[in-house]
Amino acid sequence: MTTDRSALQVIAAGREAEILEWDDRSVVRLYRTARHPLAVAHEVAAMEAVRATLPVVPRVVGIVDVAGRPGIVMERVDGPDLLTAIGREPDQAVAGGGITAEVQALIHDVVAPAPLPDLRVSIAARLSRPSVPPAIASRALALLEGLPDGDQLCHGDLHPGNILLSPHGPMVIDWQNATRGDPAADFTRTRVLLACGELPPGVPDSLRAVVARVRHQVRQAHEETYRRCRALAPDRSDRWLYVMAASRLADDVEGERALLLGLLATGLDG
C-alpha cells in the first residue's frame, strides 16, 4: 500500500524515523530513508515475539510504503514517553530507571525469533565503520571473541525515550536494532546510553537540563533494579562494557564522542 506523506500528521520525530497519524486507532512508524525489506520484517518479528507473551509492545497492524519510505503501522498508544515524564517530574528519576530495568528484564525472558540478526555479528560489522578508531575496534573485536553467545531477544536501543507510559502500563517502541544474543550485552548497551546518550534534535533545553541533573540517578536505579529482577554474573556487564561503548561510537552521534572515549578510557565510574 502506497500513501501520500503530506496527508499524514506528525506526532513525534526521532533520528531514524518519525511517527505519523494513520487512523483513529493506529500510527505509522515511518523510516526516514529506504530500508531493505528484511530489516523491516525483522523489526516486526521482534515486536510480535514479545507481543505473543507480554503486553509491553504495541500490536502490529501491517507494513506500508509512503512515497518510497517503508513504515510499520501499529496500535496507537496514548501517553507520554518515560523521558518526557521524567522531564516533567524530575523527582521520578529513580522510578523511571526502575521501570526501564523491569521492562528490559521481561523482554530478556523472550527467546528471539530465529531470523533476527546475531548480536555478535552485528557488533562486529558496526566496529568496522570509520567512526570507530582502528585501535579501539581492534581491542573491542578481541574482547568480543571471549564474550558469550545467546538466543534471547535484545532490543538494542532501550532507554526512557523508547518507553511509552500507556494507561495499561509501559510499552516499548523502536525495535529496528533488535537482535538475538546475550541479555547482558543489551543491558550494558542501555547502561552506555544512560551514561552518554545524546538527546535527539528538537528536545527542549528545559528537558536537557533535567536530564543532565538526574542522569546518574536513572542509570543507578536501572542497574540496581535489573540485577534484582534477573540473575547476572557480577562482572558480566563489565566484560561487555568496552565492546558496547565502542559499538556506540559507530553511530557517530554528535555530542557523544568525547563522553564515549572517556568511558572507553576509564569505565563508567572513571
Protein Blocks (a to p, Z undefined) as FASTA:
>chain_A
ZZdfklpccfbdcfkbccddfblmbccdddfbdcdfklmmmmmmmmmmmmmmpccbccdf
bdcdeehiacddddddedddfklmmmmmmmlmmmmmmmmmmmmmmmmmpccdfklccfkl
mmmmmmmpmklcfklmmmmmmmmmmpccdfbdcehlacfklcccdfkbccdehjllgccd
dfklmmmmmmmmmmmoccdehiafklmmmmmmmmmmmmmmmmmmmmmmpgcdfklmmmmm
mmmmmmmmmnopghjlmmmmmmmmnojmZZ
